[in-house]
């Protein structure tokens, strides 16, 4: 079985509000930690005040953006079996906002001062569990905690589960909360000191931390058409590779392009990770070797360090632009008005991961 996977919702939550549609041409480089106002989270978060006190901020932000994605895709308006709807989540920092105060209480007062919800709030899969409890989805689900590629890995394997018929639809999301005093201090020191160079991808730029969340609904194309759901674009494929030496970058990028680029005759918008010094030249060389008409862009300095949300934020922006037939470098605040019908989004980790997925415009069927 190899079913076509489409995106029927792509929703974002950032400091500036909900559903970022594009990046302004004059957008400033991110130079300080940015957080999301609680009023924006509360506006869409579907849980009450009592439960709110028991979960971490990354759960509330994830629930808020997932709630909008589920509504936009009209997923609850179908008769799809809840056992066939999965939940795939990526997180990196997770529940430090909740645990920060609890650890302080443990050391300053003692074990009696720790609240009863520490374990469930701090658990990496807490967001996955809260979505399941709230909406009743019981399909095959996973949480990925692979540092800064966790979100794109969640998307890749969610699509794989649909293609293989394990599930019919997946709510896929990533969320980060930077409210912890401890985490903010670590991030500030990291920006000042810089990341150590990657043994594979060379120097990594240290960016200011950004609080954000993103959610998608992925599903089998036939099911989306039958329900009359808005199909933003097709998820053309995904690549999850790992290398441990610099010389393997070229072969891995060749394999990635071979898998994700459907048509060499159609121009390709290649959205780079942008944080590693060797990525631009290695990707440019691969595009040239494979005779692909590609335009590379890098918006990582503007978006900031989003951890598990990195890569998915760009994917959401690109998916919404493809739906409107408006995907271009200008969508991301870059020069150039030429329109594209296919895109690749790359995400790297210092340890040697390269995760990428391809998006493709679809002919309008609804």
N, C-alpha and C positions, 0 to 999 in steps of 0.2 A: 504494500500500500504506500502511495506517495501523493498525498493530497495537497492541493494548493492552499497556502496559508495567506490570509489577508488581515490587515489591521482595520478594525471598525471603530476604534476610539484611541486617541492619543492626547492625554491631558497632562498639564504641568502645573506646578505650584512653586512660585518664586517670591522673592522679596517684593517685586513690583506687581504681583497679582497672579491671577489664574490664566492658564492657556497662552503662553508666549507664542505668538504667531510668527515673529521675525525678530531680528536684531537690528537696531537702528544703525545707520551708517556712521553716526558720530558717537556710538557707544564707547564709554570709557573703559580702559583696562581695569580689571578688578584689583584693588590694592589693599583692601581690608576685609575682614570677615563680615559676611552679610547674613542676616537672619530674616526669617519670615514673621511678620506681625501675627500675633495670636488671633486677632480678629479675622484674618484671612483663613486661618485654619478652622476656626470655629464655625465659619459661615457654611462650610460644606461637610464637616466631620459629622458622621451620622450617629455618634454615641452620645449618651447623656453625661451629666456632670458627675454622677456617681462612678461610672466606669472610667471617666477621664482621669480621675485621681489614681487609678490603678495601673495605667499604662504610660509608657514613655512618649515623649514628643515625637519620636520618629514613627511611632504607631499612629498617632493622631494625624500627622501630616500624610502618611501613606493612606490611611482610611479616607481622608478628605478627597484626595486626588483619585483614588479608586472609585469612590462613590460617584464622582462626576463621569468617570470613564464608563462605568456600568450603565449609568443613565443615558449617556450619549449613544452607546452602542445598541440600546434597547434590548440588552441581553435578558433582562428579567421579563420581557414581554413575549418571550418564546416559551415553548413547552419542552425545552432542553432538559434532560435529566440532570439534576444537580450532581450526580455521580459522574457525569461526563464533562463537568466544568472544573478545571484545575486552577491552582494559584501558584505562580512562580515569582519569587521575591529575591532581590539582591540588596544586601546591606554591608556596610563597612564598619562604621562606628557604632551603630545600633543604639542601645539604651543607656548611654552614659549620663544623660540628663537626669534620669531617675536614680541611678545607682550612686551618683556623685554625693548627694545628700545622705544616702544610706550608709555609705562607707565612712563619711565624716562622723555620723552618729555612732557607728560601731566603735570607732577609735576614741571618741570623746566621751561617750556615755557607757557603751557596752552592748552586748548582743541583744539585750531586752529592748533596745531602742530601734532595732531594725523592723521595718514594716513587713506585713505578711505577703506582699506581692512582689518582693524583690526578684525572685527567680523568674516569674512569668514576665515581668517587665523587662528584664535584662536579657532574656532568652533571644538569640538571633532570629528564631522563627516566630517571634511574637506577632509580627504584622500578618504573616501568613495565617496564623491561628485566629486572629481577630476578624479578618475578612471572612474566613470560613464560618466562624460562629455567627457573624452578623447576617450573612447572606445565605448560609446553608449550603455552600458549594463543597462538595466532597470528592471531587475528582483528583487524579494524580497530581501531587503538589511537591514543590521543593523550595528550599531557601538556600541561596548561594552567599557565602561570606568570603569571597576570594579578593579581598581588598578592593582596588579600584577597577577591576574588571567584573565585579560581582553582578552588576546590573545587566551588562551586555551578555554575560553568560546566561543569566536567567531568561533573557529574551530568546537567545539561541536555542536553548533546550526546551523552552515552551513551544517554539515553532516545531522542533523535532517531534515532540510528543503528539502534536496535531497531525503532522505529516504521516506518522506511523499509526495513527488511529487509536492511540492510547487515550486521548480525550478529544472532544469536539471543539472546545473553546478554553481559553486560558486568560485569567486576569493576571497581568504581569506588571510588577511595579518595583520601584526602588525609592528609598526615602532616607534622608540624613537629618539629624538634629544636632546642632552645635551649641546647645544651651549650657552644657556642662562647663564650669569654670576650669576644670582640669583639662578638658579637651581643647578649649580655646587657648589656654596657655601653651599647650604642646604645639598647636598649629602656629601660633605666633613665633615661637622659638624656631620651628622648622623653616618658616619663611625667612627668618633672619639668618639662620645657619646654612640653609640649603640642604637638599636631599643628597645623600651619597650617590655617586655615579652608578648606573646600572652596568653590570658586567656584560650585558648583551646589547642594550640600546643606548649606552653611553650616558651623557649627562642628562639629568632630569631637572626641569625648571620647577622651582617651588612657587606655587600660586597660593593666594589667600583663600581660605576656606569659605565655601558658600553653602548655605542651607537651602535645600530644594527637594522636590519630590516629583515623580512622574509615574503615570500609569497608562497601560495599554490594554485593550481587549483584542486578542488574536483569536481567529477562528477559521474553521474550514470554509472555503469560499462558497460552496454550494449551500451550506447552512445560512450564511450571511445573506445570500441572494434570496433564498426562500423567505427569510424574515423581513426583507426589505431594509436591512441595516445599511448605513452609509459606509461604503468601502473606500477608505482613504487611499490605500495602495496595497500592492502585493509585497509580501516579504519573500524576496527572490531566493534567499539562501543565507546560510550562516557558516562561519568558519571559526573554529577554536583550536589554535595551535600553540605549541610550546617549543622553544629552542633554548639551548644553553651556551651557544657560542655565537659571536658576532657574524661569522661567515655564513650562517644559516638563514640570515634575514632575507636575502634575495630569493632563495628557493621557496621559503615560506610565503612570501608575498606573491610569487608566481602561482603557487597552489591556490592562494586566496582569490586572486583575480580570475583564475581558470574556473573556479567554483561559482563566483558571484556575478560575473559580467556575462549577461546573456547575449548582448549584441555589440560587437566592436564598432559597428557603423553608427550607433547612437552615442552621442557624447555622454561622458560619465562625470558626475560631480563626486569627487573623492574628498570626504570630510575627515581630516586627519585628527589624530589624538592631539598632536601639537606640543606635547610636553618633553619629548625626547629628541636630542640633537640630531640623531641619524635618520629619523623617520622620513623627513622630506626628500632627501636625496635618494634614499633607498626606494621609496615609492615612485618617485619620478623616473628612476631607472627602469623599474618594473613596467610602468605604463609604456615607456618608449620601446622596451624589448618586445612587448606583446602587441605593439601597434594599436594601442587604445587611445582614442581621442579623449583625454581626461583633463579636468581642471581641478587642481588641489586647493583647498582652503583650510585655514586654521583659525578657529575662534576661541581656543582654549584660554588665552589671556583675558578675553572679555568675559567669558562665562565663569572663570575662576576654577578652583579645585573643588569639584563636586563629588569626589569619591565614587560611590557605587552608582550615582545618578549620571556621572560623566559618560558620554556616548549616547545615553538614552535621551537626554535633553535635546541633543542635535537630531536624533532620530524622530522625536515627536514633532519638532519644527519642520523637518523635511517631509514627514508624512502628511502633515496638514497642508503644506505647500503643494505637494503632488496632487492632492485631492482637488485643489483649485487651479491646477495647471500653471502654477506660478513659481516652481522651484528654480532658483538661479542663485549665483553668488550673492546677489543683492538681498536675498532672503536672510542671509547671515551678516548683513552689513558690509559685504565686500564689493569691490568694483566689478561690474559686469552684469549685463541684463539678459544674456543668452539663457534660454530656458532648457532645462534638463528633464528627461523622463526616467532616468535611472541614477542611483546614488549608492555609494558605499560609505559606511561609517566605521572607522577603525578605532580600536582602544587597546593600549599597551599596558603592561605592568613591568615594573623593574626586574621582576624575577624571570621574565622571558615569555610571558603570554602575549599573543596577538589574537584578539577576538574581533571579528568584523561581521557585519551583515549587510546585505544588499536590499535596496528598496526599488520598486519598479512601478511606474504608473500603470493604471488599468483602464481599459475602455469602459466608459460609463455604462453601467447596467441597471442603475436605479437612481 
